[in-house]
Amino acid sequence: MLEIFDNKISNIDEIYKELTRLPYFYGDRDAPEYEPTGLTSSLSTDCITYNSIINFLSKCEPLQNKTIKRAYVNLFIPRENANFHIDGDKGLTLLYYANPDFDCNEGGETKFLSNNNTIISVLPVPGRIVVFPAESQHTASSFKNKHRFTVAFKFE
């Protein structure tokens, strides 16, 4: 189950500005055997971004009545390389693509490894939300020339 939602968040520019002002920290690992990649920042429950996603959740059938385990922002610098990983053995992950513009030649997609060893890529269209099972093998792709901001919510 890979679900994509477009045009569900209206305040894209406001969210992007908020995310660029957060403090980011290095050190999250996709798995224990991998070196850390990217930077992360926690989302407080009183920020615009968190509440915009919560508003979307109230209208999103697959995520209603799910418990939020973690809410944070991933920041990848240009040309950074991430690893394929899973987010857990159960639950769901929501990604929100926060950059306000998109150029397919810049990269920035999320790649999912399918059962037949092919890649399904979801492009980082501004304001797009993708929801998928936590056990799905996936990886982020950085942009070539700019920072990539992606909000992540993990659900039990």
HULINFEN-V469808 format. One record per backbone hydrogen bond with DSSP energy under -0.5 kcal/mol. NH is the residue of the N-H (numbers start at 0). CO is the residue of the C=O. Records with the same first field share a line. If there is no record, write none. Layout:
NH: CO, CO
//
This chain:
2: 0, 130
4: 128
11: 9
14: 10
15: 11
16: 12
17: 13
18: 14
19: 15
20: 16, 17
21: 18
24: 39
26: 37
33: 30
36: 27
38: 74
39: 24
40: 72
42: 70
43: 41
46: 43
50: 46
51: 47
52: 48
53: 49
54: 50
55: 51
56: 52
57: 53
58: 55
59: 56
60: 58
62: 59
63: 59, 60
65: 62
68: 66, 153
69: 153
71: 151
72: 40
73: 149
74: 38
75: 147
78: 142
79: 76
81: 79, 139
84: 137
86: 133
87: 133
91: 154
92: 131
93: 152
94: 129
95: 150
96: 127
97: 95, 148
98: 148
105: 102
106: 103
107: 141
109: 121
110: 108, 138
111: 119
112: 136
113: 111, 117
116: 113
119: 111
120: 118
121: 109
122: 120
124: 122
126: 96
127: 124
128: 4
129: 94
130: 2
131: 92
132: 0
133: 90
135: 132
137: 84
138: 110
140: 108
141: 79
142: 145
143: 105
147: 75
148: 146
149: 73, 147
150: 95
151: 71
152: 93
153: 69
154: 91
155: 66
//
